[in-house]
Amino acid sequence: GILRRGDNKRESQIRLQIFDDKQLSPDSLLYDSDQMGEATAKVDTSQLALQIPLTFHQHTWHLRFAQTTGHVEYGQVYGILVVGAIASLLLFGFVLSLLNTQFRAQQLAGQLTVGLRESKETLGLILNSTAEGIYGIDKSGCCTFCNQACLDLLGYVSQEELLGKNMHDLIHHSLPDGSPFPVHNCCIFKAFRQEEGTHVDDEVLWRKDRSSFPAEYWSYPQNNDGECIGAVVTFFDITARKIAEEGNERKSAVITSLLDSIPDLIFFKDLQGIYLGCNSPCAEFFGRSKDEIVGKTDYDLFGQELADFFREQDNLMIKGSGPRHNEEWITYPDGRKILVDTLKAPYHDLEGKLIGLLGIARDVTREKEAQQIVNDNAAKIQTMNLSLEKRVEDIVTELRQKDQQLMQAQKLEAIGQLAAGIAHEINTPMQYVQNNVTFFAQAFDTLKNLLDEVGKTERSLLTAETTALLETIDLDFLLQEIPESIKETHDGINRVVEIVSAMKEFSHPGSNDKVSADLNRALSSTITVCRNEWKYAAEMITDFDPDLPLVPCFPNQLNQVVLNLIINAAQAIEDHNIAEAPGTLGRITIATHQDGDWVEISVRDNGGGIPEEIQHRIFDPFFTTKKVGKGTGQGLAIAHDIVVNLHGGQIDLRTQPGHGTTFFIRLPITPLRQG
């Protein structure tokens, strides 16, 4: 309200102010008409002012009327009173509305206060009813609330001990070993720093008494109107679980150690054929680590055909719900084939439900090969001596590499003794025959001269009987053929004597110590003895070093080595020529020479060579590429043992498929040569 009264000279104004106190002040002022009117002059308290109190609902407001400019006439006072009455009525209505609004606001505030109190109590009951510890933190890491389980787990009595405190400094300050835990690595604080939830189960929390316990916790950001204001953390003590896990780990370690100590291959699969685990021998057999096998199927580890076979066997076991036994051939990338004997059995859970299968496998390749050799040798031995059948069966069941070599050596020694005896028995009568043939040759030369003279004599000078005899025989033919026959007989006798001599030398009993031997002579004897093995397949070429020194060795053992190599060479040439050049002879070349402190013997053939994929197994016991019944696979294994282990030498080979093979034997020359 502004009241104006004026003339041409001046104008006066009335200012209305409402305030909530006896004294007018900026803090108590509720309404000022000057803020709504045109004039803004400062109030002059010396001029006329009227102040009226107005009480309503036990509260008093004050209305103040004052002149701001000019002079007030007495008539203005009545105007002021009228205006004041009207303003009072208006103010009364405004205040009444304000008080009603305030009353409703107070009622609503009371209701909200009761609801909030009840919600807070309900939330408190919920938080305190959980077994997990729960607390909140603001963005500085200080505790804003916590439940009773949090206090109990951390060893605190009241919330006041945690509220407002930095929780990292209180309960997460150190690692399990007691070393400081940097706050910038704290995953709890990560929730509000990076605004993402975290879950940790391998850390410890610290109690009030400075003891720690393993805990699992979750920390999630707390948002208000889209702004992160802190985090809520839930945790619980996992000591019992850790103890149980450690117990299970110890049990698992014992079971793992037990399985790894078993040489058989042990594996587990689920119903889909996925490997769940295996022992160390199984992992070594596959050439992979356990982690590389777990989660894989047979299709990841083997070829399609073999994996299909394994899967078929698994399904048969699963459908039959019982153990299943079978033999499986596994082919390695290098071409080796391994025969595996496998037993597969159903694998059930605690409720007895079938969840997979358990497999136990064993490499039985050597056993099968040994069994095959046993079967072949048993048949031969049975034909030689039926009375030894029981003994042979006992021996072959315990057959091992050294036993087989010893048996082979004993057989050769017995044959050598027999050959030496036969050679001795043949040699004596052959001396008689050789001497008599020599006598016949000399005597026929004398008779030949007489017969020549008789043939030149006139028939008339001969008796009738002599003439008749000359006419019945072909004297010229006899004179020509008898010397040739005597010569051929003499050559044959010399050949027999040579063979007998070679047999005696080859089969001569060896000593327990090395002796200095002429290797060239020993090789010649061996070539002669086994002539029947190579003469139909190859021609023999020798290239012996005439200056070769004597070599300390066991001659009989070396003869056996060379004999095996010659027989192998002849058989290789024969097999190759049947396919490539039937009806032709191959070539075997045996040479000797000195190489420093070593003497080298080479046996070369031009047969089919040895495939690259089996060259590394050529000296393995029982390994052979020959047909069943033609070889036992022991010859080269024995040769390797004699050269390397018995003589301290070396044996090696150089081969080219389709062109032949050369074996090299190197023997050391010891100071015995110089002595």
C-alpha positions as CSV (number, residue, x, y, z in Angstrom):
1,G,0.0,0.0,0.0
2,I,1.1,3.4,-1.0
3,L,-1.0,6.5,0.1
4,R,-0.6,9.7,-1.9
5,R,-1.9,13.1,-1.4
6,G,-0.5,16.2,-3.1
7,D,-0.8,19.3,-5.1
8,N,1.2,21.1,-7.7
9,K,4.1,21.7,-5.2
10,R,4.6,18.4,-3.4
11,E,3.6,14.8,-2.8
12,S,3.6,12.7,0.3
13,Q,3.8,8.8,0.7
14,I,2.7,6.3,3.3
15,R,5.0,3.2,3.8
16,L,3.6,-0.1,5.1
17,Q,5.9,-2.6,6.8
18,I,5.0,-6.0,8.5
19,F,7.5,-7.6,10.8
20,D,7.7,-10.5,13.3
21,D,9.2,-8.8,16.3
22,K,8.7,-5.7,18.4
23,Q,11.7,-4.0,16.8
24,L,12.0,-3.6,13.1
25,S,15.1,-5.3,11.7
26,P,16.1,-6.9,8.4
27,D,15.9,-10.3,10.0
28,S,12.3,-9.8,11.3
29,L,10.9,-8.0,8.3
30,L,8.3,-10.0,6.4
31,Y,6.8,-7.4,4.1
32,D,7.8,-3.9,2.8
33,S,5.6,-1.8,0.5
34,D,8.7,0.2,-0.6
35,Q,9.9,-2.9,-2.5
36,M,6.7,-2.9,-4.5
37,G,6.2,0.9,-5.0
38,E,8.0,3.7,-6.9
39,A,9.7,5.4,-4.0
40,T,12.9,4.0,-2.4
41,A,13.7,6.8,0.1
42,K,15.2,5.9,3.5
43,V,12.7,5.8,6.4
44,D,13.0,8.8,8.7
45,T,12.0,7.7,12.1
46,S,11.6,11.3,13.3
47,Q,8.5,11.6,11.1
48,L,5.1,10.3,12.0
49,A,4.8,6.5,12.3
50,L,2.0,4.3,13.5
51,Q,2.6,0.7,14.7
52,I,-0.3,-1.7,15.3
53,P,0.2,-5.2,16.9
54,L,-1.9,-8.1,15.5
55,T,-2.1,-11.3,17.6
56,F,-3.4,-14.6,16.2
57,H,-3.1,-18.2,17.5
58,Q,-0.8,-16.9,20.3
59,H,1.6,-15.3,17.9
60,T,2.0,-11.5,17.4
61,W,2.8,-9.6,14.2
62,H,3.4,-5.9,13.9
63,L,2.1,-3.5,11.2
64,R,4.0,-0.2,10.8
65,F,2.7,2.8,8.8
66,A,5.2,5.7,8.2
67,Q,5.4,8.9,6.1
68,T,8.4,8.7,3.8
69,T,8.3,12.3,2.1
70,G,6.5,15.6,2.5
71,H,4.1,16.6,5.4
72,V,1.2,14.6,6.8
73,E,-2.1,16.5,7.2
74,Y,-4.5,15.4,9.8
75,G,-6.9,14.1,7.3
76,Q,-4.3,11.6,6.3
77,V,-4.5,9.9,9.7
78,Y,-8.0,8.7,9.0
79,G,-6.9,7.4,5.6
80,I,-4.2,5.6,7.3
81,L,-6.6,3.9,9.8
82,V,-8.9,2.9,7.0
83,V,-6.0,1.5,5.0
84,G,-4.7,-0.2,8.1
85,A,-8.0,-1.9,8.8
86,I,-8.3,-3.1,5.2
87,A,-4.6,-4.3,5.3
88,S,-5.3,-6.1,8.6
89,L,-8.2,-8.0,7.1
90,L,-6.1,-9.0,4.1
91,L,-3.2,-9.9,6.4
92,F,-5.6,-11.9,8.6
93,G,-6.7,-14.0,5.7
94,F,-3.1,-14.5,4.5
95,V,-1.9,-15.5,8.0
96,L,-4.9,-17.8,8.4
97,S,-4.0,-19.6,5.2
98,L,-0.3,-19.7,6.2
99,L,-1.1,-21.2,9.5
100,N,-3.4,-23.9,7.9
101,T,-0.6,-24.7,5.5
102,Q,1.9,-24.9,8.4
103,F,-0.4,-27.1,10.4
104,R,-0.8,-29.5,7.5
105,A,3.0,-29.5,6.9
106,Q,3.5,-30.3,10.6
107,Q,1.1,-33.2,10.3
108,L,2.8,-34.5,7.2
109,A,6.2,-34.0,8.7
110,G,5.1,-36.0,11.8
111,Q,3.8,-38.8,9.6
112,L,7.0,-38.9,7.6
113,T,9.1,-38.8,10.8
114,V,7.1,-41.9,12.1
115,G,7.5,-43.7,8.7
116,L,11.2,-42.9,8.6
117,R,11.7,-44.1,12.1
118,E,9.8,-47.3,11.4
119,S,11.8,-47.9,8.1
120,K,15.0,-47.2,9.9
121,E,14.0,-49.7,12.6
122,T,13.0,-52.3,10.0
123,L,16.3,-51.8,8.1
124,G,18.1,-52.2,11.3
125,L,16.3,-55.4,12.1
126,I,17.1,-56.7,8.6
127,L,20.8,-55.8,8.8
128,N,21.2,-57.3,12.3
129,S,19.4,-60.5,11.3
130,T,22.0,-61.5,8.7
131,A,25.1,-63.6,9.5
132,E,27.2,-61.6,7.1
133,G,29.0,-58.5,8.3
134,I,27.7,-55.4,6.5
135,Y,29.0,-51.8,6.6
136,G,29.0,-48.7,4.5
137,I,31.8,-46.3,3.7
138,D,31.8,-42.8,2.2
139,K,34.2,-41.7,-0.5
140,S,36.9,-41.1,2.0
141,G,36.7,-44.7,3.2
142,C,35.1,-43.8,6.6
143,C,32.3,-46.0,8.1
144,T,28.8,-44.7,7.7
145,F,26.9,-47.6,9.2
146,C,27.4,-51.2,10.2
147,N,25.3,-54.2,11.5
148,Q,25.7,-56.3,14.6
149,A,27.4,-59.2,12.6
150,C,30.0,-56.7,11.5
151,L,30.8,-55.8,15.1
152,D,30.8,-59.4,16.2
153,L,33.1,-60.6,13.4
154,L,35.6,-57.7,14.0
155,G,35.5,-57.9,17.8
156,Y,33.9,-54.5,18.4
157,V,31.2,-53.7,21.0
158,S,29.4,-50.7,19.6
159,Q,28.9,-48.9,16.3
160,E,30.6,-45.8,17.7
161,E,33.9,-47.6,17.6
162,L,33.6,-47.8,13.8
163,L,31.4,-44.9,12.6
164,G,33.5,-42.1,11.1
165,K,36.7,-44.3,11.2
166,N,38.7,-45.2,8.1
167,M,37.9,-48.9,7.6
168,H,41.0,-49.7,5.6
169,D,43.2,-48.5,8.5
170,L,41.1,-50.5,11.0
171,I,40.4,-53.9,9.3
172,H,42.3,-54.1,6.0
173,H,45.7,-52.5,6.7
174,S,47.9,-55.6,6.3
175,L,48.4,-58.7,4.1
176,P,48.3,-62.2,5.6
177,D,52.0,-62.1,6.3
178,G,51.7,-58.9,8.3
179,S,53.2,-56.7,5.6
180,P,51.4,-53.4,4.9
181,F,48.5,-53.5,2.4
182,P,48.7,-50.3,0.3
183,V,45.4,-48.5,0.2
184,H,45.6,-47.9,-3.6
185,N,45.5,-51.7,-4.0
186,C,42.4,-52.1,-1.8
187,C,39.6,-53.7,-3.8
188,I,37.0,-52.5,-1.2
189,F,37.8,-48.9,-2.2
190,K,37.8,-49.8,-5.8
191,A,34.0,-49.9,-5.7
192,F,33.6,-46.1,-5.3
193,R,36.9,-45.1,-7.0
194,Q,36.1,-47.0,-10.3
195,E,32.3,-47.3,-9.6
196,E,32.3,-51.1,-10.2
197,G,31.6,-54.0,-7.9
198,T,34.4,-56.3,-6.6
199,H,34.5,-59.8,-5.1
200,V,37.6,-61.2,-3.3
201,D,38.0,-64.5,-1.4
202,D,41.8,-64.7,-0.8
203,E,42.5,-61.8,1.6
204,V,42.3,-61.4,5.4
205,L,40.5,-58.9,7.6
206,W,41.9,-57.7,11.0
207,R,40.0,-57.8,14.3
208,K,40.2,-55.2,17.1
209,D,42.6,-57.5,19.0
210,R,45.0,-57.4,16.0
211,S,44.3,-61.0,15.0
212,S,43.2,-61.8,11.5
213,F,40.9,-64.2,9.7
214,P,40.4,-65.2,6.1
215,A,37.4,-63.5,4.6
216,E,35.4,-63.4,1.5
217,Y,33.8,-60.0,0.7
218,W,31.8,-58.1,-1.9
219,S,32.1,-54.3,-2.3
220,Y,29.5,-52.4,-4.5
221,P,29.2,-48.7,-5.2
222,Q,26.4,-46.7,-3.4
223,N,24.7,-44.1,-5.6
224,N,22.4,-41.2,-4.9
225,D,20.6,-39.5,-7.8
226,G,23.2,-40.9,-10.2
227,E,26.2,-39.8,-8.1
228,C,28.5,-42.3,-6.3
229,I,28.6,-41.4,-2.6
230,G,30.4,-44.4,-1.2
231,A,30.2,-48.2,-1.1
232,V,28.4,-51.0,0.8
233,V,30.6,-54.0,1.9
234,T,29.4,-57.5,2.8
235,F,31.8,-60.0,4.3
236,F,32.0,-63.2,6.3
237,D,34.6,-65.4,8.0
238,I,35.7,-68.3,5.8
239,T,38.1,-69.9,8.3
240,A,36.0,-73.1,8.5
241,R,35.8,-73.2,4.7
242,K,39.5,-72.7,4.4
243,I,40.2,-75.5,6.8
244,A,37.8,-77.8,4.9
245,E,39.5,-76.7,1.6
246,E,42.9,-77.4,3.0
247,G,41.7,-80.8,4.2
248,N,40.3,-81.5,0.8
249,E,43.5,-80.3,-0.9
250,R,45.5,-82.6,1.3
251,K,43.2,-85.5,0.4
252,S,43.4,-84.5,-3.2
253,A,47.2,-84.3,-3.0
254,V,47.4,-87.8,-1.5
255,I,45.0,-89.2,-4.2
256,T,47.0,-87.4,-6.9
257,S,50.3,-88.8,-5.6
258,L,48.8,-92.3,-5.4
259,L,47.5,-92.1,-9.0
260,D,50.8,-90.6,-10.3
261,S,52.8,-93.4,-8.6
262,I,50.8,-96.0,-10.6
263,P,52.6,-96.7,-13.9
264,D,49.3,-97.5,-15.7
265,L,47.5,-94.7,-17.6
266,I,44.5,-93.5,-15.6
267,F,41.9,-91.0,-16.9
268,F,38.4,-89.7,-16.2
269,K,35.8,-88.6,-18.8
270,D,32.2,-87.2,-18.6
271,L,29.4,-88.6,-20.6
272,Q,30.2,-86.3,-23.5
273,G,33.8,-87.7,-23.7
274,I,35.4,-84.6,-22.2
275,Y,38.5,-85.4,-20.1
276,L,38.0,-84.5,-16.4
277,G,41.5,-85.5,-15.3
278,C,44.3,-88.0,-15.6
279,N,47.5,-89.1,-13.8
280,S,51.1,-88.1,-14.8
281,P,51.9,-91.3,-16.7
282,C,48.8,-90.7,-18.9
283,A,49.9,-87.1,-19.5
284,E,53.4,-88.2,-20.4
285,F,52.0,-90.9,-22.7
286,F,49.9,-88.2,-24.5
287,G,52.9,-85.9,-24.6
288,R,50.9,-83.1,-23.0
289,S,50.4,-81.5,-19.6
290,K,47.4,-82.4,-17.5
291,D,46.0,-78.9,-18.0
292,E,46.3,-79.4,-21.8
293,I,44.3,-82.6,-21.5
294,V,41.5,-81.6,-19.1
295,G,38.6,-80.1,-21.1
296,K,39.6,-81.8,-24.3
297,T,38.1,-84.7,-26.1
298,D,39.7,-87.6,-28.1
299,Y,39.1,-85.6,-31.2
300,D,41.4,-82.9,-29.9
301,L,44.2,-85.4,-29.0
302,F,44.0,-88.1,-31.8
303,G,43.1,-88.5,-35.4
304,Q,39.5,-88.8,-36.6
305,E,39.5,-92.6,-37.1
306,L,41.0,-93.4,-33.7
307,A,38.9,-90.8,-31.9
308,D,35.8,-92.4,-33.5
309,F,36.9,-95.8,-32.2
310,F,37.5,-94.5,-28.7
311,R,34.1,-92.7,-28.6
312,E,32.4,-95.9,-29.8
313,Q,34.0,-97.9,-27.0
314,D,32.9,-95.2,-24.5
315,N,29.3,-95.4,-25.7
316,L,29.3,-99.2,-25.5
317,M,30.5,-99.0,-21.9
318,I,27.9,-96.2,-21.0
319,K,25.0,-98.2,-22.6
320,G,26.1,-101.4,-20.9
321,S,26.5,-99.7,-17.5
322,G,29.4,-102.0,-16.7
323,P,33.1,-102.4,-17.1
324,R,34.4,-102.9,-20.7
325,H,37.8,-104.3,-21.7
326,N,39.4,-103.8,-25.1
327,E,42.8,-103.4,-26.8
328,E,43.4,-100.2,-28.8
329,W,46.2,-99.4,-31.2
330,I,47.5,-95.8,-31.0
331,T,49.7,-94.5,-33.9
332,Y,52.2,-91.7,-33.1
333,P,53.1,-89.0,-35.6
334,D,56.4,-90.7,-36.3
335,G,54.6,-93.9,-37.4
336,R,55.1,-95.9,-34.2
337,K,52.2,-98.1,-33.2
338,I,51.5,-98.7,-29.5
339,L,49.1,-101.4,-28.4
340,V,47.2,-100.3,-25.3
341,D,45.1,-102.6,-23.1
342,T,42.3,-100.5,-21.7
343,L,39.6,-101.2,-19.0
344,K,36.8,-98.7,-18.8
345,A,34.3,-98.6,-16.0
346,P,31.3,-96.4,-15.1
347,Y,31.8,-93.4,-12.9
348,H,28.9,-92.4,-10.5
349,D,28.3,-89.4,-8.2
350,L,27.3,-89.6,-4.6
351,E,23.6,-90.3,-5.5
352,G,24.6,-93.2,-7.7
353,K,23.9,-91.3,-10.9
354,L,26.2,-92.2,-13.9
355,I,28.2,-89.1,-14.7
356,G,31.1,-90.4,-16.7
357,L,33.7,-93.2,-17.0
358,L,37.0,-94.2,-15.5
359,G,39.7,-95.6,-17.7
360,I,42.8,-97.6,-16.8
361,A,45.2,-98.4,-19.7
362,R,48.6,-100.1,-20.1
363,D,51.1,-100.2,-22.9
364,V,51.3,-103.9,-23.8
365,T,53.3,-103.6,-27.1
366,R,56.5,-105.1,-25.7
367,E,54.5,-107.8,-23.9
368,K,52.7,-108.7,-27.2
369,E,55.9,-108.7,-29.2
370,A,57.6,-110.8,-26.5
371,Q,54.7,-113.1,-26.5
372,Q,54.9,-113.5,-30.3
373,I,58.6,-114.3,-30.0
374,V,57.9,-116.8,-27.3
375,N,55.2,-118.4,-29.4
376,D,57.6,-118.7,-32.4
377,N,60.5,-120.0,-30.3
378,A,58.3,-122.4,-28.4
379,A,57.2,-124.1,-31.7
380,K,60.8,-124.4,-32.8
381,I,62.0,-125.8,-29.5
382,Q,59.1,-128.2,-29.3
383,T,60.1,-129.8,-32.6
384,M,63.7,-130.0,-31.5
385,N,63.1,-131.6,-28.1
386,L,59.6,-132.3,-26.7
387,S,61.1,-133.2,-23.4
388,L,62.1,-129.5,-22.9
389,E,58.6,-128.2,-23.4
390,K,57.8,-127.6,-19.7
391,R,61.2,-125.9,-19.2
392,V,60.7,-123.7,-22.3
393,E,57.2,-122.6,-21.1
394,D,58.7,-121.6,-17.7
395,I,61.5,-119.6,-19.4
396,V,59.4,-117.7,-21.9
397,T,57.0,-116.5,-19.3
398,E,59.9,-114.8,-17.5
399,L,61.6,-113.7,-20.7
400,R,63.5,-110.5,-20.5
401,Q,66.0,-108.8,-22.7
402,K,69.2,-110.1,-20.9
403,D,67.7,-113.6,-20.5
404,Q,67.0,-113.7,-24.3
405,Q,70.5,-112.5,-25.1
406,L,72.0,-115.1,-22.7
407,M,69.9,-117.9,-24.2
408,Q,71.0,-116.8,-27.7
409,A,74.7,-116.8,-26.7
410,Q,74.4,-120.2,-25.1
411,K,72.8,-121.6,-28.2
412,L,75.6,-120.2,-30.3
413,E,78.2,-121.6,-27.9
414,A,76.7,-125.1,-28.1
415,I,76.6,-124.9,-31.8
416,G,80.2,-123.7,-31.9
417,Q,81.3,-126.6,-29.7
418,L,79.4,-129.1,-31.9
419,A,80.9,-127.5,-35.0
420,A,84.4,-127.6,-33.6
421,G,84.0,-131.3,-32.8
422,I,82.6,-132.1,-36.2
423,A,85.4,-130.1,-37.9
424,H,88.0,-132.0,-35.9
425,E,86.4,-135.4,-36.9
426,I,86.2,-134.4,-40.5
427,N,89.7,-132.9,-40.6
428,T,91.5,-136.2,-39.8
429,P,90.0,-138.4,-42.6
430,M,90.2,-135.5,-45.0
431,Q,93.9,-135.4,-44.5
432,Y,94.0,-139.1,-45.6
433,V,91.9,-138.4,-48.6
434,Q,94.0,-135.3,-49.5
435,N,97.3,-137.3,-49.2
436,N,95.9,-140.2,-51.3
437,V,94.6,-137.9,-54.0
438,T,98.1,-136.3,-54.1
439,F,99.6,-139.8,-54.4
440,F,97.1,-140.7,-57.2
441,A,98.0,-137.5,-59.1
442,Q,101.7,-138.3,-58.9
443,A,101.2,-142.0,-59.7
444,F,99.1,-141.1,-62.7
445,D,101.7,-138.8,-64.1
446,T,104.1,-141.8,-64.1
447,L,101.5,-144.1,-65.6
448,K,100.6,-141.5,-68.2
449,N,104.1,-141.6,-69.6
450,L,103.9,-145.4,-69.8
451,L,100.5,-145.2,-71.5
452,D,101.7,-142.6,-73.9
453,E,104.5,-145.0,-75.0
454,V,102.1,-147.9,-75.3
455,G,99.9,-145.8,-77.5
456,K,102.8,-145.1,-79.8
457,T,103.8,-148.7,-80.1
458,E,103.0,-150.6,-83.3
459,R,100.0,-152.9,-82.9
460,S,102.0,-155.8,-84.3
461,L,104.5,-155.6,-81.5
462,L,101.8,-155.9,-78.9
463,T,100.2,-159.0,-77.7
464,A,96.7,-159.9,-78.8
465,E,95.3,-159.3,-75.3
466,T,96.9,-155.8,-75.1
467,T,95.6,-154.9,-78.6
468,A,92.1,-156.1,-77.7
469,L,92.2,-154.1,-74.5
470,L,93.3,-150.9,-76.2
471,E,90.5,-151.3,-78.7
472,T,87.9,-151.6,-75.9
473,I,89.0,-148.4,-74.0
474,D,89.3,-144.8,-75.2
475,L,92.9,-144.2,-74.0
476,D,93.1,-140.6,-75.3
477,F,89.9,-139.7,-73.4
478,L,91.2,-141.3,-70.2
479,L,94.6,-139.5,-70.5
480,Q,92.8,-136.2,-70.8
481,E,90.0,-136.5,-68.3
482,I,91.7,-138.4,-65.4
483,P,94.1,-135.5,-64.6
484,E,91.2,-133.0,-64.6
485,S,89.2,-135.2,-62.3
486,I,92.1,-135.6,-59.9
487,K,92.6,-131.8,-60.0
488,E,88.9,-131.1,-59.3
489,T,89.0,-133.7,-56.5
490,H,92.0,-132.0,-55.1
491,D,90.3,-128.5,-55.3
492,G,87.2,-129.9,-53.6
493,I,89.3,-131.4,-50.8
494,N,91.1,-128.1,-50.3
495,R,87.7,-126.3,-50.1
496,V,86.5,-128.8,-47.5
497,V,89.7,-128.3,-45.5
498,E,89.3,-124.6,-45.8
499,I,85.7,-124.7,-44.6
500,V,86.6,-127.1,-41.7
501,S,89.5,-124.8,-40.7
502,A,87.2,-121.8,-40.8
503,M,84.6,-123.6,-38.7
504,K,87.3,-124.5,-36.2
505,E,88.5,-121.0,-36.0
506,F,85.0,-119.5,-35.9
507,S,83.8,-121.9,-33.1
508,H,87.0,-121.8,-31.1
509,P,86.1,-121.4,-27.4
510,G,86.7,-117.8,-26.3
511,S,88.6,-116.8,-23.2
512,N,87.4,-114.7,-20.3
513,D,89.9,-112.0,-21.3
514,K,90.5,-110.1,-24.5
515,V,93.1,-111.4,-26.8
516,S,95.0,-109.7,-29.6
517,A,93.3,-110.9,-32.8
518,D,93.8,-110.6,-36.5
519,L,90.4,-109.1,-37.6
520,N,91.1,-109.7,-41.3
521,R,91.6,-113.4,-40.7
522,A,88.5,-113.6,-38.4
523,L,86.4,-111.8,-41.0
524,S,87.6,-114.2,-43.7
525,S,86.6,-117.2,-41.5
526,T,83.2,-115.7,-40.8
527,I,82.6,-115.1,-44.5
528,T,83.5,-118.7,-45.3
529,V,81.3,-120.2,-42.6
530,C,78.2,-118.3,-43.7
531,R,78.8,-118.6,-47.4
532,N,75.6,-120.6,-47.9
533,E,73.7,-117.6,-46.5
534,W,74.9,-115.1,-49.0
535,K,76.1,-116.9,-52.1
536,Y,72.6,-117.2,-53.7
537,A,71.8,-113.5,-53.0
538,A,75.0,-111.5,-53.5
539,E,78.6,-111.5,-54.5
540,M,81.1,-110.9,-51.7
541,I,83.8,-108.2,-52.0
542,T,86.5,-107.7,-49.4
543,D,88.7,-104.7,-49.0
544,F,91.0,-105.5,-46.0
545,D,93.7,-103.2,-44.8
546,P,96.9,-105.4,-45.0
547,D,98.6,-103.3,-42.4
548,L,95.7,-103.6,-39.9
549,P,97.2,-104.0,-36.4
550,L,96.1,-106.7,-34.0
551,V,93.1,-105.6,-31.9
552,P,92.3,-106.6,-28.3
553,C,88.9,-108.2,-28.4
554,F,86.7,-111.3,-27.9
555,P,87.0,-112.9,-31.3
556,N,84.1,-115.2,-31.0
557,Q,81.8,-112.3,-30.0
558,L,82.9,-110.2,-32.9
559,N,82.4,-113.1,-35.3
560,Q,78.8,-113.3,-34.1
561,V,78.3,-109.6,-34.7
562,V,79.7,-109.8,-38.3
563,L,77.8,-113.0,-39.0
564,N,74.5,-111.2,-38.0
565,L,75.4,-108.2,-40.2
566,I,76.2,-110.4,-43.2
567,I,73.0,-112.4,-42.9
568,N,70.9,-109.2,-42.5
569,A,72.6,-107.8,-45.6
570,A,72.0,-110.9,-47.7
571,Q,68.3,-111.0,-46.6
572,A,67.9,-107.2,-47.4
573,I,69.4,-107.7,-50.9
574,E,67.2,-110.7,-51.5
575,D,64.0,-108.9,-50.5
576,H,64.9,-105.9,-52.5
577,N,65.9,-107.8,-55.7
578,I,62.7,-109.9,-55.6
579,A,60.7,-106.6,-56.0
580,E,63.1,-104.5,-58.1
581,A,65.5,-106.9,-60.0
582,P,64.5,-110.5,-59.8
583,G,67.2,-113.1,-60.8
584,T,70.1,-110.7,-60.2
585,L,72.8,-110.8,-57.5
586,G,73.4,-108.0,-55.1
587,R,76.7,-106.9,-53.6
588,I,78.1,-107.1,-50.1
589,T,81.3,-105.3,-49.4
590,I,83.3,-105.8,-46.2
591,A,86.3,-103.5,-45.5
592,T,88.7,-102.7,-42.7
593,H,91.0,-99.8,-42.0
594,Q,92.7,-98.0,-39.2
595,D,91.5,-94.6,-38.1
596,G,93.9,-93.2,-35.5
597,D,93.4,-95.1,-32.2
598,W,90.5,-97.0,-33.7
599,V,90.0,-99.8,-36.1
600,E,86.9,-99.6,-38.3
601,I,84.9,-102.5,-39.9
602,S,82.3,-101.6,-42.5
603,V,79.6,-104.0,-43.9
604,R,77.8,-102.4,-46.9
605,D,75.0,-103.8,-49.0
606,N,73.0,-102.5,-52.0
607,G,69.6,-103.7,-50.7
608,G,66.5,-101.6,-50.1
609,G,67.8,-99.5,-47.2
610,I,66.1,-98.8,-43.9
611,P,63.1,-96.4,-43.7
612,E,63.8,-93.2,-41.8
613,E,60.9,-93.6,-39.4
614,I,62.3,-96.8,-37.9
615,Q,66.0,-96.1,-37.9
616,H,66.0,-95.0,-34.3
617,R,64.6,-98.4,-33.2
618,I,67.0,-100.5,-35.2
619,F,69.0,-101.6,-32.1
620,D,65.9,-102.1,-29.9
621,P,65.4,-105.6,-28.5
622,F,62.6,-107.6,-30.3
623,F,62.3,-105.0,-33.1
624,T,62.4,-106.5,-36.5
625,T,61.0,-105.7,-40.0
626,K,61.3,-109.3,-41.2
627,K,58.4,-111.7,-41.7
628,V,57.2,-113.9,-38.8
629,G,59.5,-116.8,-38.3
630,K,62.4,-115.2,-40.2
631,G,63.9,-113.1,-37.4
632,T,63.5,-112.6,-33.7
633,G,64.7,-109.0,-33.5
634,Q,67.6,-109.9,-31.3
635,G,70.5,-109.9,-33.8
636,L,71.3,-106.1,-33.9
637,A,70.4,-105.7,-30.2
638,I,73.0,-108.4,-29.3
639,A,75.5,-106.8,-31.8
640,H,75.1,-103.4,-30.1
641,D,75.6,-105.0,-26.6
642,I,78.8,-106.8,-27.7
643,V,80.4,-103.8,-29.5
644,V,79.4,-101.1,-27.1
645,N,79.1,-102.7,-23.7
646,L,81.6,-105.6,-24.0
647,H,84.3,-103.9,-26.2
648,G,83.8,-100.2,-25.4
649,G,83.4,-99.5,-29.1
650,Q,80.8,-97.9,-31.3
651,I,78.3,-99.2,-33.8
652,D,76.3,-97.0,-36.2
653,L,74.7,-97.1,-39.6
654,R,74.3,-95.0,-42.7
655,T,71.4,-95.8,-44.9
656,Q,69.6,-94.5,-48.0
657,P,66.2,-96.0,-48.8
658,G,66.3,-97.8,-52.1
659,H,70.2,-97.8,-52.3
660,G,71.4,-99.8,-49.4
661,T,72.8,-99.7,-45.9
662,T,76.3,-99.6,-44.3
663,F,77.0,-100.6,-40.7
664,F,80.2,-99.3,-39.1
665,I,81.9,-101.0,-36.2
666,R,84.7,-99.0,-34.4
667,L,86.9,-100.8,-31.9
668,P,89.5,-99.0,-29.7
669,I,93.2,-100.0,-30.0
670,T,94.6,-100.2,-26.5
671,P,98.3,-100.2,-25.4
672,L,98.1,-104.0,-25.8
673,R,98.6,-103.4,-29.5
674,Q,102.0,-101.6,-28.8
675,G,103.1,-104.3,-26.3
